[in-house]
Amino acid sequence: MEGLMSKLRNLDAYPKINEDFYSRTLSGGVITLASSIVMFLLFFSELGLYLHAVTETKLVVDTSRGETLRINFDVTFPALPCSILSLDAMDISGEQHLDVKHDIIKKRLDFHGNVIEARQDGIGAPKIEKPLQRHGGRLEHNETYCGSCYGAEASDEDCCNSCEEVREAYRKKGWAVTNPDLMDQCKREGFLQKIKDEEGEGCNIYGFLEVNKVAGNFHFAPGKSFQQSGVHVHDLLAFQKDSFNITHKINRLTFGEYFPGVVNPLDGVQWTQETPSGMYQYFIKVVPTVYTDVSGHTIQSNQFSVTEHFRGTDIGRLQSLPGVFFFYDLSPIKVTFTEEHVSFLHFLTNVCAIVGGVFTVSGILDSFIYHGQKAIKKKMEIGKFS
C-alpha cells in the first residue's frame, strides 16, 4: 500500500514549494490584481453569452411548392381620394385579383392627414328613389328592382342595381365608363358628386393580400381595372381628370409574419411627385426565411431587398398608367435562422480557457519582469564594485 501511495505521489504534476522560499514583489502584486480583474471581466462576458441565445444562420435551396404568400401593407396617398383608388394583384401564372376589396380598409384623410372616415370599400350605398328599371319604366311599389347594365349584360336575366355593378359589368366586357351621369344608378348615387366632394382629400389604405408564391405584382392606381385586347388597363375617363398625383408614403410593407431581427427596407419610405403624371415602380426580391426560436417555435416568413424607378410620361410615347407598382420575384435560396443556447460543457471549456490563459500569460509576464529587474540590479552592483 505504501508503494502505491509513493507511485501516486511521483505522478504529482504540481510539486509544492515551502513558503519560506517564496519571494513576493510589488510588480507581482500589481500583475496579480490586473490579471484577476481581466479574468472576472472575461468570465462575466462568457456567462452573458451562455445565458443568452445565439442565432445560427444557414442558406439552403428552397424546395417548397404550392404555398401562398401573404403581403401586408399600409400605404398613404395624401393627394389621391379613396373613391378613385383601387388595388389589383396578378402573377405570372395568369391569376388576377382586380379591384381587391376584401381584407382592405380605406381611411379618408383631410389636407392635414387627419382621418375623416374609415370604410371597407365602395363609394356609398345607392339611394332607392324610384330607380329606372331595365325595361325603361320607373320602379313601382310592388315591383322588384332590376336595373339596366346598358348593354353589358352577360345574359337577359342580369341586373345592375348599383353604379358599382354597372362598372363591374363594363369591366368584364372590357369597356370604359365614359360618362357616369348618363347611367341612372351612378346619377342617383351621386358618383361624380362624391368624387368632387373628396377633391383635395387623401387616402390611407391598409390590409393584406394572399397570393400565389410565384413572381407577380400588385399596384395601387386610380380607376377600375379591366382587360382590353389582353392588356391590363384602368378606366380613368369616368373621373374626368387629366393628371393624378401619386405622392405616397409606405408606412409598412412586409411579406409574411414578423420575426426578431427582420428589417423591412420600405417601412417609412416617402416619395413626392414633381411631374404631372407617371408610374412609380418598386422592384422587390423576396427571400424566403424560416426563423426557429429557442423553444422550437418556427415562423415561416420572408425578407426582401428593393430598387426603385419612376417612369414619367414622355412626349410621343404612350402614356403610362399612373400608379404605384410593386413587382416582386422570389429567390430560390432560403435563409434559416435558428436560435440555440451554448451547451454547458462549451461554457465550462471556455471558462477554463479564460482562467488558464490569463494565469499563464500573467505568470510569464511576472517572470519576465522579475528576472529583468534582477538582471538589471546585478549589473548595477557589478558596476558599483568595479
N, C-alpha and C positions, 0 to 999 in steps of 0.2 A: 504493500500500500504506500509505504514511504517512497519507494522508487517511482510509482506512478505520479505521485504528487510532485516529485522532483522533475520528472519529464514535462509535466504541465507547466511548471514554473519556468522551465527553459524556453517554452513557447511564448512567453510574455513579450509582446512587441512594444510595450510601454514601460521600459525599465525606470525605476524610481530613483531620484537623487535626493540625498539628505539635504534638508532645508539649510543646514549650515553652509552649504556650498552655493546657495542662491545669491545672485548679485542683482539687486533691484536698482534701476536707474530712472532718472527723470524722463528721458526720451521713451523708455519702455512704458512708463505710466501714461504718457500722452498718446502713444500709439494704441495702447490697450483701450483707453477711453474712446478714441476716434473709431477704432475697429468695432467696438461694442455698439456705438451709435449707428454705424453703417449696417451692421448685422441686423439690428432691430428694424431699421427702415426697410431693408430688403425683405425681411420676414413679413412685415405687415403688408408690403406690396404684393408679395406672393399669396398671403392669406386673402387679400381682396380679390385677386384673380381666381382663387379657389372657390370663394363664396359666390361670385357672380358667374353667370353662364357665358360661354364663348360661342360665337357663331361660326360654323364651318360652311364654306361656300363651294359648290360644285357646279360644273357645267355638263349637261347631258343632252342627248338628242331627244327632242320632243316627239314621242310616238303616239300621243293621244289622238283619238279620232271621234268624230260625231259630237263634239262638245259645243256649248254655246258660249258666247262672250257677252258679259254684262258691261255696259257703258254707262257710267254715272256722270251727269253733267249739271252744271249750274252756270248759265251764261246771261249776262245783262246787256241789252241793247238800249242805250239811252235815247236814241232818236228813231226807233222803229216801233210803231204801235203793235200791241198784241193781236189786234183784229186782222192784221195782214201777215203776221209772222207764222210760218209753217215749218215743220220738221219732217225730213224724208231720210230714209236709210235704204241702202242697196248694197249688194255684194256681187262678186264675180261669178257666183253660182246662178245668178239671174233672179234671185229672190229680192223683192222690193217691198218696202213699207212706206207708202206715200201718205203724207199729211197725218203723221202719227199723233194720236190724241190720248191713248191710254197710258197711264202712269206718268202723265205730263201735267205740270201745274204752271200756269201763267199768272204773273203779277203785273198789273198796270202800274206804271211809275209816272210821277209828275216830273217837271223840269228839274227839280232838285233831287230826284231819286227817291222820294217818299212813296210808299205804297198807297195806291188809290183803291185797288180792288184785286182780289185773288180769285181765280176761277180755273176750272179744269180745262175747258176748251170751248169752241164755238163763239158766236158773237151775239148771243141773246136768244130768248125764246120768241116764237112767232106770235103776232097779235092776231087772235081769231076774231075777225070783224068782217063778217060776210065775205070770206075769200072767194076768189074766182075758181070755179070748177073746171075740170079738164074739158068738159063739153062746151064751155063758154058761158054758162049761166052762173049766177051767184049762189052761194051755199044757203039753202033754206033750213028751217028749223029742224025738220025731220030727216034730213039727208046726211049721208056720210061723206066727209070731205075727201076729195081725190083731186089734187092739183096737177096741172099740166107740167110736163117736162120739156115742153117747147121743142119737140122733135127728137129729143134724146132718149125716148123710152126704148127699153130693150124689148118690151112686149106690150101688147094692148092693155094688159092689166096693171102696168106700172103706174105709180102715182108719185108725184114730187110735192110733198106737203110743206116744205120749208125751203128757204133760199139755199141752205146748205145742201139739201137733197138735189136741187136743180144743178148746183155747181158740181156735185158729185157725179150726176148723170152726164153732164157735159165733159167732165174729166175722163170718164170711162169711154166716151166717144172720141176723145182727143180733140175736143172743141174748146175754144176760149169764150168766156163770157165777156162780150164787148161792152154792153150797157145794162147793168143790173136793174136800172129803173124801168126797163121795158118788161120785166118779169114781175108778175103780181106778188109772188111770195117775197122777193127781195125788196120790193117797194113798200109792202105792208110792214116788213120787219125793220125798215129804215137802214138797209145795208150800207148805202153810201153815206147816209147821215151819221151813222155810228163811226165810220172811218173818219169823217170830217170832225166829229166830236173828239176823237182821240188824236187829232193832229197835234204834233208837238210833244206827245207823250212818249215814254219809253216802255220797255218790257223786260221783265226778268223771267226766264223760262228755265225750269229745272225738273229733274226726274231721271229716268233711266230707260235704256233700250236693251232688249235681249236679241242678239243677232247671231248668225252662224259664225263659227270660229274659222273664217276664211277672210281673205283680203276684201275690203269694201270701202264704203264711205258713208258718212251721214252729214247733212248740211241744214243750216238754218237760212231760209230765204223768204222773201215776200211772195205772196200769191199761192194759189192751189196748183199743185203739180199734176202733169199728165204726160202720157206718151204720144208723140206725134211723129209718124214715119220712123219709129224705132228710136227717136231722140227724146231725152228727158227735158221737158220744158215747163215753165211756170206761167200761169195766167196772170199777167200784170196789167192787162188792158182795163180790167174792172176797177182798178184803183185810180185810174186817170191821173197818173203821176209820171214825170219824165225821169226822175232820179230817186235813188233810195240811199240813205245814209246808214252804212253797215258798221259804224263805230261800235265796238263791243269790248266787254271785259269778261274774261273767263274766271269766274270765282272758284270753280272746281271742275276738274276733269280727271276721272280715274277709269281704268279698265279692270274691274274686279274689286274684291274686298281690300280694305286697309290691312296692312301688316306692319309691325315695328320696323322702322328704318326706311320705309318706302319714300321716295322723292318723286312728286308729280311736277314735271317742269313747267306745265302750263297754268298751274294754280296762281291766281292773282295777275295773270298777264293781261295787259290792256293795249288796244290799238285804236287810233283815231284816224278816220278817213279824211283825206285832204282833197281828193279829186271828186268830181260829180258822181261817178259810178264806178263799179269794179267788183272783182271777186277776190276775197281773201282766202288763201289756202294754207292748211296745215298738213304736212306730210309726216305721218307718225309710224314709227317702227315699234311694234308691240313685242315684248319679250315675256313669254310665259314664265311664271315664277311660283315655286312651291316653298312655303315657309312652315317649318315644324318647330314648335316651342319645346321647352324643357319637359312639359307634361305629356308630350306626344301629340298634341292637337295640331292638325295640319290645315293650312289655309291655302287654297288654290287661287292665285291672283295673277297679276301682270304688272310689269314695269314698262316704260316706254321712253323713247327719245323722239325729238321732233325738230323739223325745219319748217320755215315759213316762207310764203311767197305771195305777193299781191299782183294780181293781173288786172290792169286798168283797161279802159276802153280806148283803143287806137282808131284813128280816122281811117276809113276804108276797110276796116275789119268788122266781122260780125260781132255784135255787142255780146259780151259775156254776161251770164246770168248773175245779177247782184246777189251776194250772199256770203256766208262764212262756211267753208267746206273743210271737213276733216277726212283726209284719205289715210287709211290705216292698212298696214301689212303686218303679217306675223313672222317672227323669227323662228327658224327650225331648231334653234338651241334653247333649251330650258335651263333656268337658273334655280338651284335648290339651296335654301338656307336652312341649316339645322342647328338649333340651339342645344348645347350639352354642357354638363359640368365636367371640370377636370377631376380625374379619379384621385382618391385619397393617396394611393401609392405614388402617383405622379407628384402630388403636392409634397409628400414626405421626402421623395428623392430630391426635389428642388430645395427644400429647407436644409437637408443635409449638405447639399452642394454649396448653399449660401454660407452655412456655418463653417464648413471645412475650408472653403475657398478663402473666405475673409481671414480665418485663423491662420492659414498657411501663408497668405500674402503678407499679413501683418507680422508674422514671425520672421519672414525673410527680410522685411524692411527693418525690423528691430535689430536683427543680427547684423545687417549691413551698417546701420548707424552705430551700433555698439562697437563693432570691430574697427570701423573707420575712426571713431573717437579715440579708441585705444591705440591705434597705429600713429595717429597724429600726436597723441600725448607722449608716446615712446620716443618719437623723433625729436620732440621738443626737449625731452630730458637728455637725449644724447647730445644735442646741440648745446645744452647748457654746460655739460661736463667737458666738452671738447675745447 
